[in-house]
Amino acid sequence: MSDMKEKFAQLDLAISELKDQPGALMPVLQKAQSIFGCVSLDVQKHIAEGLNVTLSEVYGVATFYAQFTLEPAGKYVISVCLGTACYVKGAQKVLDRLSEELGVKVGGTTKDGLFTLQATRCLGACGLAPVITVNDEVYGRLVPDDIPGIIAKYKE
């Protein structure tokens, strides 16, 4: 539990450094995201109290911007590119297979906390379409049948 106390202490430091600046909410949320890996409800409440703003204001910003997540991500974040080139080359079928294999919908995290599935726009690897990334690892020219082998690699 001391780990959480330490994280909240880091957040308090960020709040105290930024609270008198206009537009402090965004950088405080960014700092919270980097400290905790997400901006859960308890973190949002803490920020609201520290910045003397409403919880709904904090929640509104946290849910509006895609850079913030309200729940912790899995150990491995799988991003499926749905940009034009990938989509045309079958990315939706790859995404559907991932969802089926993992047992989660887009935006979900597996019960074991191992995988989070995301759909993204262009990953900048159009020549390898369709493409997914698992954390920083890029996989290209995929077909749905490639998915079980890729997932198995990370379960070991």
C-alpha positions as CSV (number, residue, x, y, z in Angstrom):
1,M,0.0,0.0,0.0
2,S,2.9,2.3,0.6
3,D,3.4,2.2,-3.2
4,M,0.0,3.9,-3.6
5,K,0.8,6.4,-0.9
6,E,4.0,7.2,-2.8
7,K,2.1,7.7,-6.1
8,F,-0.4,10.0,-4.5
9,A,2.5,12.0,-3.0
10,Q,3.9,12.4,-6.5
11,L,0.5,13.5,-7.7
12,D,0.2,16.0,-4.8
13,L,3.6,17.5,-5.8
14,A,2.4,17.9,-9.4
15,I,-0.8,19.5,-8.2
16,S,1.0,21.9,-5.9
17,E,3.4,22.9,-8.7
18,L,0.7,23.5,-11.2
19,K,-2.5,24.5,-9.4
20,D,-2.0,28.3,-9.7
21,Q,-1.4,28.2,-13.4
22,P,-4.3,28.6,-15.9
23,G,-5.2,25.4,-17.5
24,A,-3.6,23.3,-14.8
25,L,-6.1,20.4,-15.2
26,M,-4.6,19.0,-18.4
27,P,-1.0,18.8,-17.3
28,V,-2.1,17.4,-13.9
29,L,-4.1,14.7,-15.6
30,Q,-1.1,13.9,-17.9
31,K,1.1,13.5,-14.8
32,A,-1.5,11.3,-13.1
33,Q,-1.7,9.1,-16.2
34,S,2.1,8.7,-16.2
35,I,2.2,8.0,-12.4
36,F,-0.8,5.6,-12.2
37,G,-1.1,4.3,-15.7
38,C,-4.7,5.5,-15.8
39,V,-6.9,8.1,-14.2
40,S,-9.3,6.0,-12.1
41,L,-12.2,7.6,-10.2
42,D,-10.2,7.9,-6.9
43,V,-7.4,9.7,-8.8
44,Q,-9.9,12.0,-10.5
45,K,-11.5,12.8,-7.1
46,H,-8.0,13.6,-5.7
47,I,-7.3,15.9,-8.6
48,A,-10.6,17.7,-8.3
49,E,-10.0,18.3,-4.6
50,G,-6.4,19.4,-5.1
51,L,-7.2,21.8,-7.9
52,N,-10.5,22.9,-6.4
53,V,-12.6,22.0,-9.4
54,T,-15.6,19.8,-9.8
55,L,-15.3,16.0,-10.3
56,S,-17.4,16.4,-13.4
57,E,-14.9,18.8,-14.9
58,V,-12.1,16.4,-14.3
59,Y,-14.1,13.5,-15.7
60,G,-15.2,15.5,-18.7
61,V,-11.6,16.2,-19.7
62,A,-10.4,12.7,-18.8
63,T,-13.1,11.1,-21.1
64,F,-12.8,13.7,-23.9
65,Y,-9.1,13.1,-24.7
66,A,-8.1,9.7,-26.0
67,Q,-4.7,9.9,-24.3
68,F,-6.4,9.2,-20.9
69,T,-7.6,5.9,-19.8
70,L,-10.0,5.3,-16.8
71,E,-8.8,1.8,-16.1
72,P,-5.4,0.3,-16.0
73,A,-4.2,-1.2,-19.3
74,G,-3.0,-4.8,-19.5
75,K,0.6,-5.8,-19.5
76,Y,0.4,-6.0,-23.3
77,V,-1.5,-3.4,-25.2
78,I,-2.5,-4.6,-28.6
79,S,-3.3,-1.9,-31.1
80,V,-5.0,-2.8,-34.4
81,C,-4.6,-0.2,-37.1
82,L,-7.9,0.7,-38.8
83,G,-6.4,3.3,-41.1
84,T,-7.4,3.2,-44.8
85,A,-4.6,0.9,-46.1
86,C,-5.0,-1.6,-43.2
87,Y,-8.8,-1.5,-43.3
88,V,-8.8,-2.3,-47.0
89,K,-6.4,-5.2,-46.5
90,G,-8.6,-6.9,-43.9
91,A,-7.8,-5.2,-40.5
92,Q,-11.4,-5.6,-39.3
93,K,-11.1,-9.4,-39.7
94,V,-7.8,-9.3,-37.7
95,L,-9.5,-7.2,-35.0
96,D,-12.5,-9.5,-34.9
97,R,-10.2,-12.5,-34.4
98,L,-8.2,-10.8,-31.7
99,S,-11.5,-9.9,-29.9
100,E,-12.6,-13.6,-30.2
101,E,-9.3,-15.1,-29.0
102,L,-8.9,-12.7,-26.1
103,G,-12.6,-12.7,-25.1
104,V,-12.8,-8.9,-24.9
105,K,-14.3,-6.1,-27.0
106,V,-12.3,-3.1,-28.2
107,G,-11.2,-1.0,-25.2
108,G,-11.3,-4.1,-22.9
109,T,-8.7,-5.8,-20.8
110,T,-8.6,-9.5,-20.3
111,K,-9.6,-10.8,-16.8
112,D,-6.0,-11.8,-16.1
113,G,-4.8,-8.3,-16.8
114,L,-2.5,-9.5,-19.5
115,F,-4.0,-7.9,-22.7
116,T,-5.8,-4.7,-23.6
117,L,-7.3,-4.5,-27.1
118,Q,-7.4,-1.1,-28.9
119,A,-8.4,0.0,-32.3
120,T,-6.3,2.9,-33.6
121,R,-6.0,5.1,-36.6
122,C,-2.9,4.9,-38.9
123,L,0.2,3.5,-37.2
124,G,2.4,4.7,-40.1
125,A,3.3,1.3,-41.4
126,C,0.9,1.2,-44.4
127,G,3.3,-0.8,-46.5
128,L,2.9,-3.7,-44.0
129,A,-0.9,-3.5,-44.0
130,P,-2.8,-4.8,-42.1
131,V,-0.7,-4.0,-39.0
132,I,-1.0,-4.5,-35.2
133,T,1.4,-3.5,-32.5
134,V,1.9,-5.3,-29.2
135,N,3.4,-2.6,-26.9
136,D,6.3,-1.6,-29.2
137,E,6.5,-4.7,-31.3
138,V,5.0,-4.3,-34.9
139,Y,3.4,-7.2,-36.8
140,G,2.4,-6.7,-40.4
141,R,0.9,-8.4,-43.4
142,L,-1.4,-10.3,-41.1
143,V,-4.3,-12.7,-41.6
144,P,-6.7,-13.7,-38.9
145,D,-5.0,-17.1,-38.6
146,D,-1.8,-15.4,-37.5
147,I,-3.4,-14.1,-34.3
148,P,-3.4,-17.3,-32.1
149,G,0.4,-17.6,-32.6
150,I,1.1,-14.0,-31.8
151,I,-1.0,-14.1,-28.6
152,A,0.7,-17.4,-27.5
153,K,4.1,-15.7,-27.7
154,Y,3.0,-13.3,-24.9
155,K,1.3,-15.8,-22.7
156,E,4.6,-17.7,-22.2
